[in-house]
Amino acid sequence: PPLATAFTDPSTSTGWLSPDGFVTGSWIDEASAYDGSTATRAELSVAANTWSVDLELTSSQAAYCDSVRFYVNNSEAREMSVAVDVYYDNVWTNIFSGAVTLSTWETKTLSSTKWVSKVRIRTYVAGFAETHYVFEVQLNRVAITLSYSGSMVSFNDVVYKAYGNILAKQNSAGTAFTVVKAFDQTITALLAPINNTMLIYLGDSAAYWYMSTAEAFTESTATV
């Protein structure tokens, strides 16, 4: 795309997005909680009056997200509470904790739209030991348009560009740019290569970041 054009979130459509990974823990069949089917489920046996451990799901492509929905139940269909946290701006934030309706989609809204890369869910049943079920968890992706901020670099044979706080890269076909990472501050400069890394500057008062050729990110301990 021409350098002056705006960048649009690369999803083929807006709407509900399933995570595509999980952090290994105590739940059984974690991948069933994001396979797009309410006929399959992740499950965990939980003692009475005890919150379950987290079921943590990840998205390889951060979603510009305004809400989360989930579909849960338990082995005896007893009254159930759920807590939901989302990960953005490098911290976990709780968006809901309370009783829910079983075997139906429950939607919970963020306080504002954020770039979300992970979601975690906990479940609770008072008075009874039960097997807890999480059938599905999804993020609602909304459209975003950002202007090209004037910083571009070729690194590891890939073109990277900054759009506000978004680092994007050109796809292999050379037809569009897709999100690599959303930062807390506006990207002010990209610099590469330096010792096989790309440097991402976020202004004079913020720590800068390194990105490896594998697109792994490390925050520096110093500002510019």
C-alpha positions in Angstrom: 0.0 0.0 0.0 1.2 3.6 -0.5 3.0 5.1 2.5 0.3 7.8 3.0 -2.6 5.4 3.2 -4.3 4.5 6.5 -3.9 1.1 8.1 -7.0 -1.0 8.8 -7.1 -3.8 11.3 -6.3 -6.9 9.1 -9.2 -9.1 10.2 -11.2 -10.2 7.2 -14.3 -9.2 9.1 -15.1 -7.7 12.5 -17.0 -9.7 15.1 -16.4 -12.6 17.4 -12.9 -14.0 17.3 -11.8 -17.3 18.9 -8.4 -17.5 20.7 -6.0 -19.9 19.0 -3.9 -21.1 21.9 -3.8 -21.7 25.7 -1.4 -21.7 28.6 -1.1 -25.3 29.9 -2.7 -25.8 33.3 -5.1 -28.0 35.1 -8.0 -27.8 32.8 -8.7 -30.8 30.4 -9.1 -30.2 26.7 -8.4 -26.5 26.8 -8.5 -26.2 23.0 -12.2 -27.2 23.1 -12.9 -23.8 24.7 -12.1 -22.0 21.5 -12.9 -24.4 18.7 -16.0 -22.5 17.7 -18.4 -25.2 18.9 -20.7 -25.2 22.0 -20.9 -29.0 21.7 -17.3 -29.4 23.0 -15.8 -28.1 26.2 -12.8 -27.7 28.5 -13.5 -29.1 31.9 -12.1 -29.3 35.5 -13.2 -30.9 38.7 -13.5 -28.2 41.4 -14.1 -28.5 45.1 -17.1 -26.9 46.7 -16.9 -23.2 47.6 -13.6 -22.9 45.6 -12.7 -20.9 42.6 -11.2 -22.9 39.8 -7.7 -22.3 38.6 -7.5 -20.0 35.6 -8.3 -21.2 32.1 -5.9 -18.9 30.1 -6.4 -18.6 26.4 -4.2 -16.7 24.0 -4.5 -15.0 20.6 -1.6 -14.9 18.3 -3.1 -11.8 16.6 -4.1 -9.2 19.2 -7.7 -8.1 18.8 -9.0 -4.5 19.0 -11.6 -5.7 21.4 -14.6 -4.1 23.2 -16.2 -7.2 24.8 -15.8 -10.9 25.7 -18.4 -13.6 25.6 -18.4 -17.1 27.1 -20.6 -20.2 27.4 -20.4 -22.3 30.6 -22.1 -24.9 32.7 -21.3 -27.6 35.3 -22.0 -31.2 35.8 -25.2 -30.7 37.8 -26.3 -27.4 36.3 -26.0 -25.6 39.6 -25.8 -21.9 40.0 -22.4 -20.7 38.9 -20.2 -17.7 39.1 -17.6 -16.7 36.6 -14.7 -14.2 36.7 -13.2 -12.9 33.5 -9.8 -11.1 33.0 -8.3 -9.7 29.8 -4.7 -8.8 29.1 -3.9 -5.4 27.6 -1.4 -2.6 28.2 0.9 -5.3 29.7 -1.4 -6.0 32.7 -4.4 -8.3 33.5 -7.7 -6.4 34.1 -10.8 -7.9 35.5 -13.9 -7.1 33.5 -16.5 -9.2 35.3 -17.1 -11.4 38.4 -20.5 -12.7 39.3 -23.4 -15.1 38.7 -24.2 -16.1 35.1 -26.9 -17.9 33.1 -25.9 -21.5 32.2 -25.6 -22.9 28.7 -26.1 -19.5 27.0 -23.8 -16.9 25.7 -22.9 -14.3 28.3 -21.3 -11.1 27.0 -19.2 -8.8 29.2 -18.0 -5.4 28.1 -14.6 -3.7 28.6 -14.6 -0.2 30.0 -13.0 0.9 26.7 -11.8 -0.7 23.5 -8.3 -2.2 24.0 -5.8 -4.4 22.1 -6.4 -7.7 23.8 -4.0 -10.7 23.4 -5.1 -13.0 26.2 -8.2 -13.8 28.2 -8.6 -15.9 31.3 -11.7 -17.3 33.1 -12.4 -18.8 36.5 -15.5 -20.6 37.7 -17.2 -21.1 41.1 -20.1 -23.2 42.5 -21.2 -22.7 46.1 -21.9 -25.7 48.3 -21.1 -28.5 45.9 -18.1 -30.1 44.3 -18.7 -30.2 40.5 -17.1 -30.6 37.2 -17.0 -27.2 35.6 -17.4 -26.7 31.9 -16.2 -23.9 29.6 -17.6 -24.5 26.1 -16.5 -21.4 24.4 -14.7 -18.0 25.0 -14.5 -15.4 22.3 -13.3 -11.8 21.8 -15.3 -9.2 19.9 -13.1 -7.5 17.4 -14.0 -4.1 16.2 -12.6 -2.1 13.3 -9.9 0.5 13.8 -8.2 2.8 11.4 -4.9 4.6 12.2 -2.8 6.9 10.1 0.8 6.0 9.1 3.1 7.8 11.5 6.1 8.1 9.1 8.3 5.4 10.6 9.2 2.4 8.4 12.1 0.0 8.2 13.1 -3.2 6.4 14.2 -5.9 8.8 14.9 -9.6 8.2 13.6 -9.1 4.7 10.2 -7.8 5.9 8.9 -4.2 5.8 7.6 -2.9 9.2 5.7 0.3 9.6 4.4 2.2 12.6 0.7 3.3 12.8 0.3 5.2 16.1 1.0 2.7 18.8 0.7 -0.3 16.4 3.7 -2.0 14.8 2.6 -3.7 11.6 4.3 -5.7 8.9 3.7 -6.2 5.2 2.3 -9.6 4.3 4.1 -12.0 2.1 2.0 -11.0 -0.9 2.8 -7.4 -0.4 -0.9 -6.4 -0.5 -1.5 -5.3 3.1 -0.1 -4.7 6.6 -1.0 -6.8 9.6 -0.6 -6.2 13.3 2.5 -7.4 15.0 2.2 -5.7 18.4 0.3 -2.9 20.1 2.3 -0.8 22.5 1.2 1.5 25.4 2.6 4.6 23.7 2.9 6.0 20.2 5.8 4.6 18.2 8.1 7.5 17.4 10.9 5.7 15.5 11.9 2.3 14.2 15.6 1.4 13.7 17.2 -1.7 12.3 19.3 -3.8 12.1 21.3 -3.5 15.3 22.8 -6.8 16.4 20.0 -8.7 14.6 17.3 -6.8 16.4 15.0 -4.0 15.6 14.6 -1.1 18.0 11.2 0.5 18.6 11.2 3.9 20.2 8.2 5.2 22.1 9.2 8.8 22.9 11.8 10.3 25.2 10.1 9.3 28.5 9.3 5.7 27.8 11.5 2.6 27.7 12.3 1.4 24.2 11.8 -2.2 23.0 13.9 -4.7 21.0 12.4 -7.1 18.5 14.3 -10.2 17.4 14.1 -11.8 13.9 11.6 -14.2 15.5 9.4 -11.2 16.5 10.1 -11.8 20.2 10.0 -8.5 22.2 12.1 -7.3 25.1 11.6 -4.1 26.9 14.7 -2.1 27.7 15.6 -0.9 31.2 16.3 2.7 30.0 14.6 5.4 28.1 16.0 7.1 25.0 
